[in-house]
Amino acid sequence: MTQFMGYQRPDKTVGVRNHLLVLAPIDCSFEPAKKIAAQVDGAVAVTQYHGCGSDPVIVSNLVGTALNPNVAAVLVLGLGCETLTVDTVADGVRPSGKPVETLVLQQEGGTLKTQEKALRILQRWAQEVAEYRPEPFPVSKLTLAVECGGSDATSGLAANPAVGVACDKLIDEGGTVIFSEPQEMIGTQHILARRAVNERVAADVYRMIDEDEARLKARGIDSRWMSAGNIDGGLTTIEEKSLGAIRKGGTRPIQGVLQNNWDRFDRPTKPGLWLQDGTGWDVPSVTHMVAAGAQVVCFTSGQGSTTGHAIAPVIKITGNPVTYQQMEDNMDINAGTILDGSESLNSVGQRIYQTIIDTANGKKTKAEALGYRDYIVFCRNRAAEHLLGHC
Amino acid sequence: MVKKAIQIDEKDNVATTTGEVDAGEALEVISPDGGVILRPRVSEPIPFGHKLAIKPIKKGENIVKYGEVIGVATQPIEAGAWVNTHNVGSARMPTSGKEAGIL
């Protein structure tokens, strides 16, 4: 079994990075949080922009981010009058045994006094984590998130199938894979449901995709529509179009559908392939899968993308050799070698698998090296969900 | 260099071109492992990213790509022939083929 080098947390999860998270529960305290994080080696600030209310979906995403094993310690920095308090977040993180501190600007007496305390805490943590030494762990401790964005004709032909080969290998070695974007699964319900491990999971697959189709319909969008451009591009049916997207998750059985609603926030409970009931919007989708525990992300893009993430390395893969040439600063892997026959699909898949392990072991992705810290919390409109009968 | 078409899954009866192919042009169909599994006679131009049959397909037979059924042949298709909406229909739901004018 493949091993990777990681850092075991008190709750026995294993991180591949040692981020110090400065978490502002809402954007009111985000500017001070950003300035504080900018001054400390390894610190990163995140927030959400859905307002002050203590929405359970928002809380579970923020807590999920803090619980991700790539985070070594968490400083929750609030303003003071928000409904979503620092303790709401911190209380969710404390059972993990991970170091957690809270600071409140209105209680400390403004930015400068808060900043001094915050910097003292973070400076101490930065020195402590620098002494952590990684240890070998089996890939059964590794969860990979898979995302695609900016697709083109090469996505379903090269990049997605090659990432799918890597996902199959990771799962065969005992690891876990999550992919989302239910909108892109429309038309393949029956295929995904057939791969479900039991009837209950199959029903969850149908429900997730049907609900997303209902959201599109409510917006006046015919989700089963194939554009003339799709057909001119070589896609014959909606099944083919969606299969090109879902192939990025590989071909293994589906263990379950991860829900994130007002009652629950699911994480994978055993290794294998998991679907997440999430969004097709790239950065929130990645954020959502990382909040469910993914330590490494593979992101395929035909046209190229700059996406990184606040706490997880994002490996970017293109199947388009021209895109790789033009955006080599941003794209980590050229799967376009499949197109001219110079490399097989399976061998590119092996190369992606090895890059996932190397990245877990500490190799920096291009987005990491450039300091990209993408982070957006995904939350559906609860009123709309209620009207659609989904909650 | 000889033009290529990729078979994505070993179960597939179609392959996808990686460049525009002219009628009569040499073409190699590559398996997921990288082997050349077919050098079909290309009887009509096939655009980039489009499919061709890599074995004879009967009318009513499934079109398999990604190891899954993506549609059904609406007429017999010879090995090497172009495969798209003119000879394949969705097995599950109609493909409208027109712009919806939204999104």
HADDOCK unambig.tbl for C-alpha pairs under 7 A between the chains (distance, minus, plus):
assign (segid A and resid 153 and name CA) (segid B and resid 49 and name CA) 6.06 0.50 0.50
assign (segid A and resid 221 and name CA) (segid B and resid 102 and name CA) 6.66 0.50 0.50
assign (segid A and resid 221 and name CA) (segid B and resid 103 and name CA) 6.86 0.50 0.50
assign (segid A and resid 225 and name CA) (segid B and resid 95 and name CA) 6.65 0.50 0.50
assign (segid A and resid 225 and name CA) (segid B and resid 96 and name CA) 6.25 0.50 0.50
assign (segid A and resid 226 and name CA) (segid B and resid 95 and name CA) 6.20 0.50 0.50
assign (segid A and resid 226 and name CA) (segid B and resid 96 and name CA) 6.37 0.50 0.50
assign (segid A and resid 226 and name CA) (segid B and resid 97 and name CA) 5.48 0.50 0.50
assign (segid A and resid 226 and name CA) (segid B and resid 98 and name CA) 6.97 0.50 0.50
assign (segid A and resid 227 and name CA) (segid B and resid 97 and name CA) 5.70 0.50 0.50
assign (segid A and resid 227 and name CA) (segid B and resid 98 and name CA) 5.58 0.50 0.50
assign (segid A and resid 227 and name CA) (segid B and resid 99 and name CA) 5.01 0.50 0.50
assign (segid A and resid 228 and name CA) (segid B and resid 97 and name CA) 5.44 0.50 0.50
assign (segid A and resid 228 and name CA) (segid B and resid 98 and name CA) 5.52 0.50 0.50
assign (segid A and resid 228 and name CA) (segid B and resid 99 and name CA) 6.12 0.50 0.50
assign (segid A and resid 233 and name CA) (segid B and resid 49 and name CA) 6.29 0.50 0.50
assign (segid A and resid 233 and name CA) (segid B and resid 50 and name CA) 6.85 0.50 0.50
assign (segid A and resid 234 and name CA) (segid B and resid 49 and name CA) 5.42 0.50 0.50
assign (segid A and resid 234 and name CA) (segid B and resid 50 and name CA) 4.11 0.50 0.50
assign (segid A and resid 234 and name CA) (segid B and resid 51 and name CA) 6.79 0.50 0.50
assign (segid A and resid 234 and name CA) (segid B and resid 84 and name CA) 6.81 0.50 0.50
assign (segid A and resid 236 and name CA) (segid B and resid 84 and name CA) 5.19 0.50 0.50
assign (segid A and resid 236 and name CA) (segid B and resid 85 and name CA) 5.39 0.50 0.50
assign (segid A and resid 237 and name CA) (segid B and resid 70 and name CA) 6.49 0.50 0.50
assign (segid A and resid 237 and name CA) (segid B and resid 71 and name CA) 6.79 0.50 0.50
assign (segid A and resid 237 and name CA) (segid B and resid 90 and name CA) 5.61 0.50 0.50
assign (segid A and resid 237 and name CA) (segid B and resid 95 and name CA) 6.15 0.50 0.50
assign (segid A and resid 239 and name CA) (segid B and resid 70 and name CA) 5.30 0.50 0.50
assign (segid A and resid 240 and name CA) (segid B and resid 70 and name CA) 5.18 0.50 0.50
assign (segid A and resid 243 and name CA) (segid B and resid 66 and name CA) 6.85 0.50 0.50
assign (segid A and resid 339 and name CA) (segid B and resid 18 and name CA) 5.27 0.50 0.50
assign (segid A and resid 340 and name CA) (segid B and resid 4 and name CA) 6.37 0.50 0.50
assign (segid A and resid 341 and name CA) (segid B and resid 4 and name CA) 6.63 0.50 0.50
assign (segid A and resid 343 and name CA) (segid B and resid 34 and name CA) 6.77 0.50 0.50
assign (segid A and resid 344 and name CA) (segid B and resid 32 and name CA) 5.96 0.50 0.50
assign (segid A and resid 344 and name CA) (segid B and resid 33 and name CA) 5.48 0.50 0.50
assign (segid A and resid 344 and name CA) (segid B and resid 34 and name CA) 4.26 0.50 0.50
assign (segid A and resid 345 and name CA) (segid B and resid 32 and name CA) 5.03 0.50 0.50
assign (segid A and resid 345 and name CA) (segid B and resid 33 and name CA) 6.49 0.50 0.50
assign (segid A and resid 345 and name CA) (segid B and resid 34 and name CA) 6.96 0.50 0.50
assign (segid A and resid 346 and name CA) (segid B and resid 32 and name CA) 5.68 0.50 0.50
assign (segid A and resid 346 and name CA) (segid B and resid 33 and name CA) 5.58 0.50 0.50
